[in-house]
Amino acid sequence: MRKVQITVIVISIITTLLSGCLFIKPTYTKEKIVEAITNLCEAEYKIEPRVWLLGETVWVYMPLPKLITKDAQFDKDVFEKINKVMIGASRVLLSMKPRPQFMALVASDTEEYGIDYTVITWIPDIVKYQLQLISRDEFFRRNVIRIGESPAALGDREGIHLKKEDIKLSEFLGEQIKQRIQLKFNLDPNLKEAFKLESTKAAFDGNILKIICDIKLVKVSPKTPMNTQDEIAKITAYTLQQYDFKDFLMVEIENTATGEKTDLSRIALKDFL
Amino acid sequence: MGNKKIRIYLKLHWVKILIISLLAIIGLFTTIVMIAGVQAMLNLESFYKQLQFSSVPLQFFLSVITAIIFASIYTVFNYWFFFGGGMTKLGQKRIKSQEVNIKWDEVIGMEEVKREAWEVVQLLKDRSQLQRVGGQIIKGLLLFGPPGVGKTYLAKAIATEVKVPFLSVVGSEIEGMIVGLGAAKIRSLFKEARAMAELHSGCIVFIDEIDSVARPRREDMGFGGQMSANAAVNQLLTELDGLRKIENNVVVIGATNVEERDLDPALMRAGRFDRKIYIGLPSLKDRENLFGFYLKRIKFDPNIDVSVLARKAVFKSPADIANIVREASIIAVRNKKDAVGLKEISEAMDRIDLGLRRPIDLSPKEKEQIAYHEAGHAIVAYLLHPTDDVFKASIIPRTIGFLGFVYHRSREEMHIHNREYYLANIKVALGSYAAEKIKFNTTTSGVDEDFNHAMYWAYNMVWRWGMGPSGIKGNFKELERSFGVPTWGWSTPSYVSEKTKEKLDDDVQAIIQQCLKEVEELLTKESPLLDRFASELIQKQELDYDEIEAIFKECGKSRLR
C-alpha cells in the first residue's frame, strides 16, 4: 500500500514538472492566418479588418470613417477599435507556429481627412510583452508608428492604396532608432530645454547604419549633456543590442546643424552600452 | 409510525445529516467548477495554454519552497510552543539525577518521613519485587506540609537515590494567561517525562505547589479562568491515569502546603497519588541534627550546645534553621569574628523573629525600668513556668516595636496544655507589672501588651476551657457566636446570660488577681535576684541562655521541672 502511494506521488510530481514540456498543437496556422484574424475580430469585436500576409509580414487594414477629431486628436472610440484589432491579431499570431515576423496595422481615415496611421510590431516583442519580459512602456517604444497624410485613403475601404511590403528587421530597426531619438530629444526635460531637433533620418545603407540629424543647441544650462552624438550612439547601441542585430559593420552619426560626424564600428558601439 | 421514525431519526442525526448535505453541496459545486475550469483551459488558445502549462512546474516549485518555509516555521513554533522552550516550558526544569545530587543522608530533620519515603525509593528501584506479588507500581507520591520543611529536598533526594532524571515544575507557573495553556504544559511535561523514562528507564516529575493546578474543579462563571483551571486538573488526572495504563516508570511527586481537603477529590482518590506523606516541622532531635548539619558547613564555636539551639528553635522549619545559620555567619563576618558563636546565632534568631535593632536613645531611668520589667518576666518564667526555658532577655529596642523582651519557649513542642501551663503564662506576663511595682512603687504603660496576653489566657481559661475558680464549666465563647445563622452585618446575638457573663468576668479577674499576688510574693522574696538580673541586663543589654543560667545558678536557684 505504501509502495503504491509513493509511486502515485512520484508520478504526480514528474507529470507536474514535465507539464511545461508538453507539445500543444497551435490553434492557428500560417496558411489560414487571414481567415483567422478576420474571423476572430469579427466574432469577438464586431470589426471586419482586411488582412494580407506578405512574406513574413501580416498587414491588417482598418478603414475608418473618422480617425482624428477636429483638434487633431485621436478619437477615443477609434483608438479603442484599433486596440481591439491589434489584440485580436496578436492573439492569432501568438497561437500560431511558425509565426510571421512583423505585423503592420494600418488604420485609415477614409472619409474626412485621408490619413494613414500605421503601427509596425515585431511579433517576438508581443511574445516578450505577454511574458512580461519587457514593460508596457518599452513595448510601445518598440512599435514603429507612422502617421501621414494619404489622400488615396479617402474612400478606400479595401486597402488598395497601401504600399504593402515584407518588412525587414534592418528597416524596422532603422525606423525604431529614429523614433527613439525623436522621443528622447522631445521628451527628456534636459535635452528638450537645451536642443531643438529639426529632423532625423535613420536607415541602413548596405552594411552601414546612417543616422542624420539636425539638432541645434538652443540653451546652455549646467545640466545640458554636451555631446548629442554620444546620446544618439547610446540609443542606437541599446536598440541594436535588444534585438541582437549584428548584420552591419558601421554606424555613421551626423549632425547637419553642427557638422559633427561620428563613425562607430560595431565593436566601438558596444562602449555606449 | 413511519413519519415518527423519520422524525426521531432526524432529531438524533440532524447534525450528521446537515454536515453530509453541506459536504455533498460543496463536492458538487467543486466538481462543476473543476469541469468548467478544465473546459475553459481546453478552450484556451495554444499560446495561453502553453503559458499555463509551462508555469505549472514553476508554481509547483514555488509551492514546495513556500510549503517548506511555512512547515519549518510552523514546526519550530509548535515545538517551541508545546515541546521546546516555549510557553509550555516556562518554569519547567529538567535535571538529571546526577545533577540533582542530594544524597539520602543529607536529608535531615525528618527521620520518620524518610523511613516512609525510603519504602517508596525501594519500590521504585526494584519494581520486580512488587510485580512478583502482583502489586501495582507506585505512580504518585504527595508530600504535604508547611513551607520550608524540605518537601522539594526530599523529592530531589528520592530522584538521586533512584537515579532517574528529575523534571521539576512549579504549579503556579503551569497556569498562564492563555486558556488551555496549563493543560498544554502538563501534556508537554508528561510527554517529555515519558520520553525521558524510555531513555533512562525512569523519570520523576516533581510538581511543587501542586495545589495551584489541583484545586477542586468548579463551575466557570463565564470568564474562562475556571475553565482553564478545570482543564489543567483534567489533564493532570488524564496523565496520571495514562501513567498507570502504560508501563513507563514515571513517578509523579507533588508537594503542597495546603491540606488534602483543598485539593481536587478526584486527584486524591486511590490510584492517583498512591502515597501521601505528611512532612511536619522537625522534632527536637531533628532540630539538633539540622543545627549540627548546617553548622558543619561553616566555622563555628565548638562550645555551642546544639541542644540549646534546638530547644530555642521550637516550631522552626529546616529552612528557618538554615536561614538562622546563614544569617549568623553574615553577622559573624560583620563583627569580624573567625567563627560563628552562640551570640551570632542568638542575634540571627532575634533578627528573624523580632526584626532589627532600633536605634532609640533611652534615658538611664527608662533603661532601668525596662530592665526590671524584663527581669520580672524572666524570673517568673524561670522559676514558675512548668514547660518553658528562658533563652534570652534583652533591653535593646527592636523594629517590631518592643523596647525589650524575654524569649521563653517550651522545651519541646506541645500540642495540648493544662491549667498550670496557662496560669504560668499569665504569671510570666504579669511578672513585668509586679517587678515595676515592687522596685519603683509605680507601674508603666509598658505592661500594655503583657496585660493583653494575661487577659487573653485568663479569658480563654474561664470562657472556653472551664478552668475558672468558681467552678463554672462550658465553652461560653461558642455561645456568643451566631451558630452559623447569618447576621447580615448586625451584632451577633449572645446566648450567655448577663449573670453568667458577670460570673465569668469575675473568674477572669480572680485568676489575674491570684496570679499577680503569687508573682508579687515571688518577686518580693526574690528581690536580690531581681536586682541582680536587672543590673546585668542594664550592663550587658542582652543576656543569652548561658548567662541567664549562670545568674540563677549564682543565686542558688534552679528551674522548675
Interface residues (C-beta under 8 A of the other chain):
Chain A: I13 T16 L17 L18 S19 G20 L22 I24 K25 P26 T27 Y28 R91 L94 S95 K97 V127 Q130 L131
Chain B: E45 S46 F47 Y48 K49 Q50 L51 F53 S54 S55 V56 P57 L58 F60
